[in-house]
Amino acid sequence: MSVSKQVLLSFVASALLVAAAWARQAPTAVPAQSQQSPSQPSPATPATATVSGKIAAATDTSLSLEAQNGSDPLTEQFVINSDTKVDGKLAVGSMATVEYRTDGGANIATHITVSSGS
């Protein structure tokens, strides 16, 4: 076999191996809405936020918190449910930090930490 035929045969064999390797490693297409980076919460776990301020009103099912938005006063309303963890006693005038999630336009308190005093 001549050298030129051996070179041609080697080139064709190499090309077939490379093509087979690429075909085997081709990623499966995934729809964009199901791709998420680790820093993004999954739809089943809504993102939470935190706010601190003075308790303006409290019941077994709701909490009003007076907070500051820059220099502007802001009153936030929260829903308290059976899943809400409360550390301390909810008392008007006490300082509190509320971790919450928003669901259907309502702020659902997930964890409330009350500090004594104002």
For each residue, the residues with C-beta under 8 A, 3 or more apart:
1: 5 6
2: 5 6
3: 6 7
4: 7 8
5: 1 2 8 9
6: 1 2 3 9 10
7: 3 4 10 11
8: 4 5 11 12
9: 5 6 12 13
10: 6 7 13 14
11: 7 8 14 15
12: 8 9 15 16
13: 9 10 16 17
14: 10 11 17 18
15: 11 12 18 19
16: 12 13 19 20
17: 13 14 20 21
18: 14 15 21 22
19: 15 16 22 23
20: 16 17 23 24
21: 17 18 24 25
22: 18 19 25 26
23: 19 20 26
24: 20 21
25: 21 22
26: 22 23
27:
28:
29:
30: 34 35
31: 34 35
32: 35
33:
34: 30 31
35: 30 31 32
36: 40 42
37: 40
38:
39:
40: 36 37
41: 45 46 47
42: 36 45
43: 46
44:
45: 41 42
46: 41 43 101 102 103
47: 41 101
48: 99 100 101 110
49: 99 100 101 102
50: 97 98 99 100
51: 65 67 76 97 98 100
52: 65 67 95 96 97 98
53: 65 66 67 68 74 76 95 96
54: 65 66 93 94 95 96 118
55: 58 63 64 65 66 90 91 92 93 94 95 96 114
56: 64 65 66 75 92
57: 62 63 64 92
58: 55 62 63 64 90 91 92
59: 62 63 80
60: 80
61: 79 80 81
62: 57 58 59 77 78 79 80
63: 55 57 58 59 77 78 80 90 96 98 109 112
64: 55 56 57 58 75 76 77 78
65: 51 52 53 54 55 56 75 76 78 96 98
66: 53 54 55 56 73 74 75
67: 51 52 53 73 74 75 76
68: 53 71 72 73 74
69: 72 73 74
70:
71: 68
72: 68 69
73: 66 67 68 69
74: 53 66 67 68 69
75: 56 64 65 66 67
76: 51 53 64 65 67 98 107
77: 62 63 64 107
78: 62 63 64 65 98 100 107 108 109 112
79: 61 62 106 107 108 109
80: 59 60 61 62 63 84 86 109 112
81: 61 84 108 109
82:
83: 110
84: 80 81 108 109 110 111 112
85: 110 111 112
86: 80 90 111 112 114
87: 111 112 113 114
88: 94 96 112 113 114 115 116
89: 94 114
90: 55 58 63 86 94 96 112 114
91: 55 58 94 114
92: 55 56 57 58
93: 54 55 118
94: 54 55 88 89 90 91 114 115 116 117 118
95: 52 53 54 55 114 115 117 118
96: 52 53 54 55 63 65 88 90 112 113 114 115
97: 50 51 52 112 113 115
98: 50 51 52 63 65 76 78 109 111 112
99: 48 49 50 109 110 111 112
100: 48 49 50 51 78 107 108 109 110
101: 46 47 48 49 107 108 110
102: 46 49 105 106 107 108
103: 46 106 108
104:
105: 102
106: 79 102 103
107: 76 77 78 79 100 101 102
108: 78 79 81 84 100 101 102 103
109: 63 78 79 80 81 84 98 99 100 112
110: 48 83 84 85 99 100 101
111: 84 85 86 87 98 99
112: 63 78 80 84 85 86 87 88 90 96 97 98 99 109
113: 87 88 96 97
114: 55 86 87 88 89 90 91 94 95 96
115: 88 94 95 96 97
116: 88 94
117: 94 95
118: 54 93 94 95
